[in-house]
Amino acid sequence: MRTSKGSKIAALAVGLSLIVAACGDDKDASSTTAGSETTAGSETTAGSETTAGSETTAGEGGEAAMRITYDIAEEAVWDDGSPITADDFICTYEAVMNTVGSLSTVGYDQILTVAAGESEKQVVVEFKTVYAPYRGLFSGLVKKAAVADCNDISGDFQTEFTFSNRPYKLESWDETQAIFVPNENYWGEDKAVTSKVVIVPKADQETEIASLLASEVDFIYPQYSPETADAVAGDANVKVSIQFGGDYEGLYFQQQEGPFADPIFRQAFAQSIDVDSIMEQIYSPIVEGAEQLTCGPIVPGRFCDETTVQDTYDPEGAAALLEENGWAKDGSGFWAKDGEAPEIRWMINTGNTRREGAQAFLIPLMQAAGFNVVADNCEAECVFQQRLPSLDYDLGMYISTAPPDPQYLTSSFACDQIPTEENNFAGQNSQGWCNQEATDLLYKADATVDLDERAGYIKDAIKLMREDWVMLPTFQFPKSGLYRTDKVGGPVEDELNNYAAFNNFHQWTDVDGDGQIVIGAEQWPGCLNPITECANSSWYVWTISFPLQMGVYDTTNDGDYKLTPMMASEPVVETL
């Protein structure tokens, strides 16, 4: 039995507390003073105490290659009326970099210092490299006054989220509902329209659809299927909107440990998967003429080479490869080596009938091909907030929602983004794949401003993923929003293709006059922390982080970035 990431983190926290107890003395030698600069990795943590408007800093210091100056709008405040300042940027940086179990530090790890500028409303960030995807940084601020220690917020935000700088604030949250009410101190022009928005969990899509038809919910955002549209076709008040964006599904091979740690076995397994039959059986019923996504873990566009992942099905070649490397089928017909036939645990989230159908279709075929595949499923919270971050699976199948910038590939596939005890379980490389050449290419892409040159590095890195059989992409998945026109109105369809999904619900209108808008959620987060594994679920960020945490830029429906009302002007970017 493998140890979950949560238990590993708990063990690490205990270990750290023992070290502190053993090393501490009455002199409090580990304390830092406001405005001091300490070296990252020492026993003191940089910037643990800061004073608004002073020369406060966070980071490790050194020679800068790029500087960004952010000017915060004078009127920008938190929901309690307190100003948003440089201290909140510093706290966000410290939380990302130092929190035990931080989900990803990519990009922030290129920062040398975060400091207040000429006033508390100006932030100066210096980087040790030129960092092209900087628009993805500081995308949602952590309010300094809301946490006890910015350097470790792992124990915060378990069942409540106590701040907002967006049109709504969270009045209450539990396992049954989240209630949003207008933020009376929101300064922007796009203020909340409706007096209350309620988000409620639904066990599965069938329950979602039934709730919509019964007018129990006003809007749902399900994974699209023709059956979904057919189920609501008889209700003239239900409208279905379908759009294609950054969602893609794939099969992922966890190779840190287990059967796929053997590259020969992993390649042979991948070559035994008939993707064409999966497309015909699973995806063609969704969209007529559905075609395989062939450019890897990315959707079509500038960074996609559609020739990268083609013609992968080669069962004869797979069998020959195994036999050449000491594998043979045992009495049960499974490929075995040294008398052992590895069990392959295929993990999906229960209640997803399409993926359950994929398992029912593919497992017998893979077993017939000699691979002992078994279903090993659990609910969405278990999959996305526990087992994926702890690499507790062999074969995974899930949809990724890609932001506009391909920097997410660094977070998801670089060697140093594999969660380990050594890096405090930071990173989203849930495949456990490490190819240093690919890692170097991804970081090189992050440091390259020219888009065509950058695209070349990205494509080359994805080719290495293909060579190492990290994953098999299947399908660019359509996004769908279904809503009752007799219950909710306004720009309901305007942002459904956004990375941030239905992030404009503050502009929706209450048509039937019941004083609220009710949204049905397909998954429900187990905790509300924006930095740790809690934030590994799309439904967490859609229902908690995006509606409450404003940063420097927002994503747009057409796959770009736009400045938020929190900023007085576009950041000034200088290469040094």
C-alpha positions as CSV (number, residue, x, y, z in Angstrom):
1,M,0.0,0.0,0.0
2,R,1.4,3.4,-0.9
3,T,1.5,6.4,1.4
4,S,-0.7,9.2,0.5
5,K,0.7,12.7,0.0
6,G,-1.4,13.9,3.0
7,S,0.1,11.4,5.3
8,K,3.6,12.2,4.0
9,I,3.0,15.9,4.7
10,A,1.8,15.2,8.2
11,A,4.9,13.1,8.8
12,L,7.1,15.9,7.5
13,A,5.4,18.5,9.6
14,V,6.0,16.3,12.7
15,G,9.7,15.9,11.7
16,L,10.1,19.7,11.4
17,S,8.5,20.4,14.7
18,L,11.0,18.0,16.4
19,I,13.9,19.7,14.7
20,V,12.8,23.1,15.9
21,A,12.3,21.9,19.4
22,A,15.7,20.4,19.4
23,C,17.5,23.4,18.0
24,G,15.6,26.3,19.7
25,D,17.0,28.4,22.5
26,D,16.0,31.4,24.5
27,K,17.8,33.8,22.2
28,D,15.3,33.5,19.4
29,A,18.1,33.5,16.9
30,S,15.8,32.6,14.0
31,S,13.8,35.8,14.0
32,T,14.0,38.3,11.2
33,T,13.3,42.0,11.2
34,A,11.2,44.0,8.9
35,G,12.9,44.8,5.6
36,S,15.8,42.4,6.1
37,E,17.0,40.2,3.3
38,T,17.9,36.6,4.2
39,T,19.1,33.9,2.0
40,A,16.6,31.3,0.9
41,G,17.4,27.9,2.3
42,S,18.8,29.2,5.6
43,E,17.1,28.5,9.0
44,T,15.4,31.9,8.8
45,T,12.7,32.6,6.2
46,A,13.1,35.7,4.1
47,G,10.5,38.5,4.6
48,S,8.6,36.8,7.5
49,E,7.8,40.3,8.9
50,T,7.1,43.2,6.7
51,T,5.8,46.8,7.1
52,A,3.5,48.4,4.6
53,G,5.2,51.0,2.5
54,S,8.7,50.3,3.8
55,E,11.5,48.7,1.9
56,T,10.0,45.3,2.5
57,T,11.4,42.4,0.5
58,A,11.0,38.7,0.0
59,G,13.3,36.5,-1.9
60,E,16.9,35.4,-2.0
61,G,18.7,38.5,-3.6
62,G,21.2,38.4,-6.4
63,E,21.8,39.9,-9.8
64,A,18.5,40.6,-11.6
65,A,17.8,39.9,-15.3
66,M,14.3,41.3,-15.4
67,R,12.3,43.7,-13.3
68,I,8.5,44.2,-13.2
69,T,6.9,47.2,-11.5
70,Y,3.2,46.8,-10.6
71,D,1.1,49.8,-9.6
72,I,-2.0,48.9,-7.6
73,A,-5.1,51.0,-8.1
74,E,-5.5,53.4,-5.1
75,E,-9.1,52.4,-4.7
76,A,-8.4,48.7,-4.7
77,V,-9.4,47.3,-1.3
78,W,-10.2,44.0,0.4
79,D,-13.8,43.2,1.4
80,D,-13.2,44.7,4.9
81,G,-12.1,48.0,3.3
82,S,-8.4,47.6,4.0
83,P,-6.1,48.5,1.2
84,I,-4.5,46.0,-1.1
85,T,-0.8,46.7,-0.9
86,A,2.7,45.4,-1.7
87,D,2.5,43.3,1.5
88,D,-0.2,41.1,0.0
89,F,2.1,40.5,-3.1
90,I,4.9,39.6,-0.7
91,C,2.7,37.3,1.3
92,T,1.5,35.5,-1.8
93,Y,5.1,34.9,-2.9
94,E,6.1,33.6,0.5
95,A,3.1,31.4,0.7
96,V,3.7,29.8,-2.7
97,M,7.4,29.3,-2.1
98,N,7.5,28.2,1.5
99,T,4.2,26.5,2.4
100,V,4.6,22.8,3.1
101,G,2.8,21.0,0.2
102,S,2.7,24.1,-2.1
103,L,1.2,22.8,-5.3
104,S,3.6,24.5,-7.6
105,T,6.4,27.1,-7.3
106,V,7.2,27.4,-11.0
107,G,7.8,31.0,-12.1
108,Y,7.9,32.2,-8.5
109,D,11.2,30.2,-8.2
110,Q,12.6,32.6,-10.7
111,I,12.0,35.6,-8.5
112,L,14.9,37.2,-6.6
113,T,13.0,39.8,-4.6
114,V,9.4,41.1,-4.1
115,A,9.5,44.6,-2.5
116,A,7.4,47.7,-1.9
117,G,8.3,50.5,-4.3
118,E,7.8,54.2,-3.9
119,S,4.6,53.5,-1.8
120,E,2.6,50.6,-0.4
121,K,0.6,50.7,-3.6
122,Q,3.7,49.9,-5.8
123,V,5.4,46.5,-6.0
124,V,8.8,45.8,-7.6
125,V,9.6,42.2,-8.5
126,E,13.0,41.3,-9.7
127,F,13.8,38.0,-11.5
128,K,17.0,36.1,-11.9
129,T,16.0,35.2,-15.5
130,V,13.9,36.7,-18.2
131,Y,10.5,35.1,-17.5
132,A,8.2,35.2,-20.5
133,P,5.0,33.8,-18.8
134,Y,5.0,36.5,-16.1
135,R,1.3,37.2,-16.7
136,G,0.4,34.0,-15.0
137,L,2.1,35.1,-11.7
138,F,0.2,36.8,-8.9
139,S,-3.0,35.7,-10.6
140,G,-4.8,35.5,-7.2
141,L,-3.5,37.3,-4.1
142,V,-3.4,35.9,-0.6
143,K,-4.4,38.6,1.9
144,K,-1.6,39.0,4.4
145,A,-3.9,40.0,7.3
146,A,-5.9,36.8,6.8
147,V,-3.1,34.4,7.7
148,A,-0.9,34.0,10.8
149,D,2.3,33.2,8.9
150,C,2.7,33.8,5.2
151,N,5.5,31.4,5.0
152,D,3.3,28.4,5.8
153,I,-0.5,28.6,5.2
154,S,-0.9,24.8,4.9
155,G,-3.2,24.8,8.0
156,D,-5.3,27.7,6.8
157,F,-8.5,27.8,4.8
158,Q,-9.7,24.3,5.6
159,T,-13.5,25.1,5.8
160,E,-13.7,28.8,5.3
161,F,-12.3,31.5,3.0
162,T,-12.2,34.8,4.9
163,F,-11.3,37.4,2.3
164,S,-12.2,38.6,-1.2
165,N,-11.2,41.4,-3.6
166,R,-13.8,40.5,-6.2
167,P,-17.5,41.5,-6.6
168,Y,-18.7,38.6,-4.3
169,K,-17.5,37.4,-1.0
170,L,-18.1,34.0,0.6
171,E,-20.7,34.2,3.3
172,S,-20.5,30.5,4.2
173,W,-19.3,27.1,3.0
174,D,-19.8,23.5,4.0
175,E,-20.3,20.1,2.4
176,T,-23.8,21.0,1.2
177,Q,-23.4,24.5,-0.3
178,A,-21.4,27.7,-0.8
179,I,-23.2,31.0,-0.4
180,F,-21.8,34.2,-2.1
181,V,-23.1,37.7,-1.3
182,P,-22.0,41.0,-2.7
183,N,-18.8,42.5,-1.5
184,E,-20.0,45.9,-0.4
185,N,-16.5,47.3,-0.6
186,Y,-15.8,46.2,-4.1
187,W,-14.5,49.3,-6.0
188,G,-14.8,48.1,-9.7
189,E,-17.5,48.9,-12.2
190,D,-18.5,45.2,-12.6
191,K,-20.3,45.0,-9.3
192,A,-22.4,42.0,-8.3
193,V,-25.8,42.1,-9.9
194,T,-27.7,39.5,-7.8
195,S,-28.0,39.6,-4.0
196,K,-27.0,35.9,-3.6
197,V,-25.4,33.1,-5.5
198,V,-25.6,29.6,-4.2
199,I,-23.4,26.8,-5.4
200,V,-24.5,23.3,-4.5
201,P,-22.8,19.9,-5.2
202,K,-24.5,17.2,-7.3
203,A,-23.5,13.6,-7.0
204,D,-23.3,12.9,-10.8
205,Q,-24.5,14.3,-14.1
206,E,-27.8,12.5,-14.0
207,T,-28.5,14.3,-10.7
208,E,-27.3,17.5,-12.2
209,I,-29.6,17.3,-15.1
210,A,-32.6,16.2,-13.0
211,S,-32.0,19.2,-10.7
212,L,-31.9,21.6,-13.7
213,L,-35.1,20.2,-15.2
214,A,-36.8,20.4,-11.7
215,S,-35.7,24.1,-11.5
216,E,-33.7,23.3,-8.3
217,V,-30.6,24.8,-10.0
218,D,-30.4,27.5,-12.6
219,F,-27.1,26.6,-14.3
220,I,-24.8,23.5,-14.6
221,Y,-21.4,23.1,-16.3
222,P,-21.2,19.4,-17.1
223,Q,-18.7,17.4,-19.2
224,Y,-20.5,17.4,-22.4
225,S,-22.2,14.4,-24.0
226,P,-25.1,14.2,-26.5
227,E,-27.1,12.4,-23.9
228,T,-26.9,15.5,-21.7
229,A,-28.3,17.7,-24.5
230,D,-31.0,15.0,-25.3
231,A,-32.0,14.8,-21.7
232,V,-33.0,18.5,-21.6
233,A,-34.3,18.8,-25.2
234,G,-37.9,18.6,-24.1
235,D,-37.7,21.7,-21.9
236,A,-38.0,24.9,-23.9
237,N,-36.6,26.9,-21.0
238,V,-33.3,25.1,-21.0
239,K,-30.5,26.4,-23.3
240,V,-27.4,24.4,-24.1
241,S,-24.1,26.2,-25.1
242,I,-21.2,24.2,-26.5
243,Q,-17.7,25.7,-27.0
244,F,-14.2,24.3,-27.6
245,G,-11.3,25.7,-25.6
246,G,-8.4,24.5,-23.5
247,D,-9.8,21.3,-22.1
248,Y,-8.2,18.0,-23.2
249,E,-8.4,14.5,-22.0
250,G,-5.6,11.9,-21.9
251,L,-4.2,8.7,-20.5
252,Y,-1.3,9.2,-18.1
253,F,1.4,6.7,-17.0
254,Q,2.8,7.2,-13.5
255,Q,6.4,6.2,-13.7
256,Q,8.0,7.2,-10.4
257,E,7.3,3.7,-9.1
258,G,5.1,0.7,-10.0
259,P,4.9,-1.1,-13.3
260,F,5.4,1.9,-15.5
261,A,8.7,2.8,-13.9
262,D,10.0,0.2,-16.4
263,P,10.3,2.1,-19.7
264,I,10.1,-1.1,-21.8
265,F,6.9,-2.2,-20.1
266,R,5.5,1.4,-20.3
267,Q,6.2,1.7,-24.0
268,A,4.7,-1.8,-24.8
269,F,1.6,-1.0,-22.8
270,A,1.1,2.3,-24.6
271,Q,1.7,0.7,-28.0
272,S,-1.0,-1.9,-27.1
273,I,-3.7,0.8,-26.7
274,D,-5.9,1.2,-29.8
275,V,-6.6,4.9,-29.7
276,D,-8.7,4.7,-32.8
277,S,-11.1,2.3,-31.2
278,I,-11.3,4.5,-28.1
279,M,-12.2,7.5,-30.3
280,E,-14.9,5.5,-32.1
281,Q,-16.3,4.0,-28.9
282,I,-15.9,6.8,-26.4
283,Y,-15.5,10.1,-28.1
284,S,-17.3,9.9,-31.5
285,P,-20.7,9.6,-29.7
286,I,-19.9,13.0,-28.1
287,V,-19.0,14.9,-31.2
288,E,-19.7,13.6,-34.7
289,G,-16.4,13.1,-36.6
290,A,-14.3,13.4,-33.4
291,E,-10.6,13.2,-34.1
292,Q,-7.7,12.3,-31.8
293,L,-5.7,15.1,-30.3
294,T,-2.2,14.4,-31.6
295,C,0.0,17.1,-30.4
296,G,0.4,15.9,-26.8
297,P,-0.8,17.6,-23.6
298,I,-1.8,20.8,-25.3
299,V,-4.6,22.0,-27.6
300,P,-4.2,23.0,-31.2
301,G,-2.6,26.4,-31.8
302,R,0.9,28.0,-32.1
303,F,2.5,25.5,-29.7
304,C,0.9,22.3,-31.2
305,D,2.7,20.0,-33.6
306,E,-0.1,17.7,-34.8
307,T,2.3,15.1,-36.1
308,T,3.8,14.4,-32.6
309,V,1.5,11.7,-31.3
310,Q,0.4,9.6,-34.3
311,D,0.4,5.9,-35.2
312,T,1.1,4.8,-31.6
313,Y,-0.8,1.5,-31.9
314,D,1.6,-1.3,-32.6
315,P,0.6,-4.5,-30.7
316,E,3.0,-6.7,-32.7
317,G,5.9,-4.4,-32.0
318,A,4.9,-4.2,-28.3
319,A,4.9,-8.0,-28.0
320,A,8.3,-8.2,-29.7
321,L,9.7,-5.5,-27.5
322,L,8.6,-7.3,-24.3
323,E,10.0,-10.7,-25.5
324,E,13.3,-9.1,-26.4
325,N,13.6,-7.8,-22.9
326,G,12.8,-10.9,-20.9
327,W,9.1,-10.8,-20.6
328,A,6.8,-13.8,-21.3
329,K,3.1,-14.5,-20.8
330,D,2.3,-16.5,-17.7
331,G,-0.4,-19.2,-17.2
332,S,-3.0,-16.5,-16.9
333,G,-2.0,-14.9,-20.2
334,F,-0.4,-11.8,-18.6
335,W,3.0,-10.5,-19.4
336,A,5.4,-11.4,-16.6
337,K,9.1,-11.0,-15.8
338,D,11.0,-13.1,-13.3
339,G,7.7,-14.9,-12.5
340,E,5.7,-11.7,-11.7
341,A,2.9,-10.1,-13.7
342,P,2.4,-6.6,-12.5
343,E,-1.0,-5.3,-11.7
344,I,-1.9,-2.0,-13.3
345,R,-4.2,0.2,-11.2
346,W,-6.3,2.4,-13.5
347,M,-7.7,5.3,-11.5
348,I,-10.7,7.5,-12.5
349,N,-13.2,9.5,-10.5
350,T,-16.3,7.5,-9.7
351,G,-19.6,8.8,-11.0
352,N,-18.1,9.8,-14.4
353,T,-20.0,7.4,-16.5
354,R,-18.0,8.1,-19.7
355,R,-14.7,7.2,-18.0
356,E,-16.4,4.2,-16.4
357,G,-17.5,3.2,-19.9
358,A,-13.9,3.7,-21.1
359,Q,-12.7,1.3,-18.4
360,A,-15.4,-1.3,-19.3
361,F,-14.4,-1.1,-22.9
362,L,-10.6,-1.0,-22.6
363,I,-9.8,-3.2,-19.6
364,P,-10.9,-6.5,-21.3
365,L,-8.9,-5.5,-24.5
366,M,-5.8,-4.8,-22.4
367,Q,-6.2,-8.0,-20.5
368,A,-6.5,-9.9,-23.7
369,A,-3.3,-8.2,-24.8
370,G,-1.6,-9.5,-21.7
371,F,-1.8,-6.6,-19.3
372,N,-3.3,-7.1,-15.9
373,V,-5.3,-3.9,-15.7
374,V,-7.8,-3.4,-12.8
375,A,-10.1,-0.5,-12.0
376,D,-9.0,1.3,-8.9
377,N,-11.3,4.3,-8.6
378,C,-12.5,6.8,-5.9
379,E,-14.5,10.0,-5.7
380,A,-13.3,13.2,-7.3
381,E,-11.9,14.7,-4.1
382,C,-9.8,11.6,-3.6
383,V,-8.5,11.5,-7.2
384,F,-7.7,15.2,-7.7
385,Q,-6.7,16.4,-4.2
386,Q,-5.1,13.2,-2.8
387,R,-4.1,10.5,-5.1
388,L,-2.9,12.5,-8.2
389,P,-0.7,14.8,-6.1
390,S,0.8,11.8,-4.2
391,L,1.3,9.8,-7.4
392,D,-0.8,7.0,-5.9
393,Y,-1.9,5.4,-9.2
394,D,-0.5,3.6,-12.2
395,L,-2.8,4.7,-15.1
396,G,-4.9,7.8,-14.9
397,M,-7.5,9.3,-17.2
398,Y,-8.7,12.9,-16.7
399,I,-9.3,16.2,-18.4
400,S,-6.8,19.0,-18.0
401,T,-7.8,22.7,-18.3
402,A,-4.9,24.6,-19.9
403,P,-4.5,28.3,-19.3
404,P,-3.6,30.6,-22.3
405,D,0.2,30.3,-21.7
406,P,2.0,26.9,-22.2
407,Q,4.0,27.6,-19.0
408,Y,1.7,25.0,-17.3
409,L,3.8,22.3,-19.1
410,T,6.8,23.3,-16.9
411,S,4.6,22.9,-13.8
412,S,3.3,19.6,-15.0
413,F,6.3,17.9,-16.5
414,A,9.6,19.4,-15.3
415,C,11.9,17.1,-13.2
416,D,11.9,19.5,-10.2
417,Q,8.1,19.6,-10.2
418,I,7.8,16.0,-9.0
419,P,6.3,16.1,-5.5
420,T,8.9,14.7,-3.1
421,E,9.8,15.0,0.6
422,E,12.9,17.0,-0.5
423,N,10.8,19.7,-2.1
424,N,8.1,19.7,0.5
425,F,5.8,17.9,-1.9
426,A,5.6,20.9,-4.3
427,G,4.8,20.5,-7.9
428,Q,2.2,19.2,-10.3
429,N,4.3,16.6,-12.1
430,S,1.9,13.8,-11.2
431,Q,3.4,11.5,-13.7
432,G,6.7,11.4,-11.9
433,W,8.5,11.8,-15.3
434,C,12.0,13.2,-15.3
435,N,13.8,14.0,-18.6
436,Q,16.4,16.6,-18.0
437,E,16.6,17.6,-21.6
438,A,12.9,18.2,-21.7
439,T,13.1,20.1,-18.4
440,D,15.8,22.4,-19.8
441,L,13.7,23.0,-22.9
442,L,10.7,23.9,-20.9
443,Y,12.6,26.4,-18.7
444,K,14.3,27.8,-21.8
445,A,10.9,28.4,-23.3
446,D,9.8,30.2,-20.1
447,A,12.8,32.5,-20.5
448,T,12.2,33.2,-24.2
449,V,10.1,36.2,-25.3
450,D,10.0,35.5,-29.1
451,L,6.9,33.4,-29.6
452,D,8.1,31.4,-32.6
453,E,11.4,30.5,-30.9
454,R,9.5,29.7,-27.8
455,A,7.1,27.4,-29.7
456,G,10.1,25.5,-31.0
457,Y,11.3,24.7,-27.5
458,I,7.8,23.6,-26.4
459,K,7.3,21.3,-29.4
460,D,10.8,19.8,-28.9
461,A,9.9,19.1,-25.2
462,I,6.6,17.5,-26.2
463,K,8.5,15.2,-28.7
464,L,10.6,14.0,-25.8
465,M,7.3,13.2,-23.9
466,R,6.3,11.2,-26.9
467,E,9.6,9.3,-27.0
468,D,9.4,8.5,-23.3
469,W,5.7,7.5,-23.5
470,V,4.6,9.9,-20.7
471,M,0.9,10.0,-21.8
472,L,-1.4,9.5,-24.7
473,P,-3.6,12.4,-25.6
474,T,-7.1,11.5,-26.7
475,F,-9.5,14.4,-27.3
476,Q,-9.9,18.2,-27.1
477,F,-13.0,18.1,-25.0
478,P,-15.9,20.5,-25.6
479,K,-17.1,22.8,-22.7
480,S,-20.8,23.0,-22.1
481,G,-23.1,25.2,-20.1
482,L,-26.7,24.5,-19.6
483,Y,-29.1,27.0,-18.0
484,R,-32.7,27.8,-17.4
485,T,-33.7,31.0,-19.3
486,D,-36.7,31.4,-17.0
487,K,-34.4,31.5,-14.0
488,V,-31.1,33.2,-15.0
489,G,-30.2,35.8,-17.6
490,G,-27.4,38.1,-18.7
491,P,-24.1,37.1,-20.2
492,V,-24.3,33.5,-19.1
493,E,-22.6,32.1,-22.2
494,D,-19.9,34.8,-22.6
495,E,-17.1,33.1,-20.5
496,L,-17.9,29.4,-20.8
497,N,-14.7,28.9,-22.9
498,N,-12.6,30.8,-20.4
499,Y,-9.8,29.0,-18.4
500,A,-11.6,30.4,-15.4
501,A,-14.9,28.9,-16.7
502,F,-18.1,30.7,-15.6
503,N,-16.1,33.4,-13.8
504,N,-18.6,36.2,-14.7
505,F,-21.5,34.9,-12.7
506,H,-21.5,38.2,-10.7
507,Q,-22.9,39.7,-13.9
508,W,-25.8,37.2,-14.3
509,T,-29.3,38.4,-13.6
510,D,-32.0,36.8,-11.5
511,V,-34.9,36.4,-14.0
512,D,-37.5,34.8,-11.8
513,G,-37.1,37.2,-8.9
514,D,-36.4,34.7,-6.2
515,G,-33.4,36.7,-5.1
516,Q,-30.7,34.2,-6.0
517,I,-28.9,32.2,-8.7
518,V,-28.2,28.6,-8.0
519,I,-25.3,26.8,-9.7
520,G,-24.9,23.0,-9.6
521,A,-21.3,21.8,-9.2
522,E,-20.1,18.5,-10.6
523,Q,-17.4,18.1,-8.0
524,W,-16.9,19.5,-4.5
525,P,-13.6,20.5,-2.9
526,G,-12.6,18.9,0.4
527,C,-10.8,22.0,1.6
528,L,-10.4,25.6,0.5
529,N,-6.6,26.3,0.6
530,P,-5.5,28.1,-2.6
531,I,-1.8,27.0,-2.4
532,T,-1.9,23.3,-1.4
533,E,-3.3,20.2,-3.1
534,C,-6.8,21.5,-2.3
535,A,-6.4,23.7,-5.4
536,N,-5.5,20.7,-7.7
537,S,-9.2,20.4,-8.8
538,S,-10.7,22.6,-11.5
539,W,-13.9,22.7,-9.5
540,Y,-12.1,24.2,-6.6
541,V,-10.7,27.1,-8.6
542,W,-14.0,27.6,-10.4
543,T,-16.1,27.8,-7.3
544,I,-13.7,29.3,-4.7
545,S,-10.4,30.8,-5.9
546,F,-11.4,32.5,-9.2
547,P,-14.6,34.1,-7.7
548,L,-12.7,35.5,-4.6
549,Q,-9.1,36.1,-5.5
550,M,-8.2,38.8,-7.9
551,G,-4.7,39.2,-9.1
552,V,-2.8,41.2,-11.8
553,Y,-4.4,39.5,-14.9
554,D,-7.5,37.6,-15.7
555,T,-7.8,35.2,-18.6
556,T,-10.2,35.9,-21.4
557,N,-12.8,33.8,-23.3
558,D,-10.6,33.8,-26.4
559,G,-7.5,32.5,-24.6
560,D,-5.6,35.7,-23.7
561,Y,-4.9,37.8,-20.7
562,K,-6.4,41.1,-19.6
563,L,-5.5,43.5,-16.8
564,T,-7.8,43.4,-13.7
565,P,-9.4,46.4,-12.0
566,M,-6.9,45.9,-9.2
567,M,-4.2,47.5,-11.3
568,A,-3.8,51.2,-12.0
569,S,-1.9,50.5,-15.2
570,E,-0.1,47.8,-17.2
571,P,3.0,46.6,-15.3
572,V,6.3,48.0,-16.5
573,V,8.6,45.2,-17.7
574,E,12.3,45.8,-18.0
575,T,15.1,43.5,-19.0
576,L,18.3,44.4,-17.3
